[in-house]
Amino acid sequence: MPSCPECENDLDIELDEVEEGDVVVCDECGTEYEVVGVDPLELTRVDDELDDEEDEFFDEEEEE
């Protein structure tokens, strides 16, 4: 069973039922992860993606 990178709690994920694009939430710390790969299972933190997109937006504004 995969564990949360933030708090190392076991994530309740059914590996045979999860698909790319699904969002899973850690029951212990509430961190959200998007499934970006299923074989092997790869997760990316949803907050990190939003931060990256916001940074790109601000970079573009500053260049104008």
C-alpha positions in Angstrom: 0.0 0.0 0.0 1.4 3.4 -1.0 2.1 5.9 1.7 1.8 9.7 1.9 5.1 11.5 1.2 4.1 14.3 3.7 3.1 12.3 6.8 4.0 8.7 5.7 0.4 7.5 6.6 -0.9 4.7 4.4 -3.0 6.0 1.5 -6.3 4.2 0.9 -5.8 3.5 -2.8 -7.1 0.5 -4.7 -4.3 0.1 -7.2 -6.4 -1.9 -9.6 -9.2 0.7 -9.6 -7.2 4.0 -9.8 -6.8 5.8 -13.1 -4.5 8.6 -14.3 -6.1 12.0 -13.4 -7.8 10.7 -10.2 -7.2 12.8 -7.1 -6.6 11.1 -3.8 -6.5 12.7 -0.4 -4.5 11.6 2.6 -6.9 10.8 5.5 -4.3 11.8 8.0 -2.9 15.2 6.8 -5.4 16.1 4.1 -2.8 16.6 1.3 -4.2 16.0 -2.2 -2.4 14.1 -4.8 -3.1 13.6 -8.5 -2.4 10.2 -10.0 0.0 10.8 -12.9 0.9 7.2 -13.5 -0.5 3.8 -12.6 2.2 1.3 -13.5 4.1 2.0 -11.4 1.9 4.3 -9.3 3.1 7.9 -9.5 1.5 10.7 -7.5 2.1 14.5 -7.7 1.0 16.9 -5.0 -1.9 19.0 -6.2 -0.7 22.1 -4.3 2.7 22.0 -6.0 1.1 22.1 -9.5 -1.0 25.1 -8.6 2.1 26.9 -7.2 4.0 26.2 -10.4 1.2 27.5 -12.6 0.9 30.7 -10.5 4.7 31.3 -10.7 4.5 31.0 -14.5 1.6 33.5 -14.6 3.5 36.0 -12.6 6.6 35.6 -14.7 4.6 36.3 -17.8 3.1 39.4 -16.3 6.4 40.8 -15.3 7.8 40.4 -18.8 5.0 42.5 -20.4 
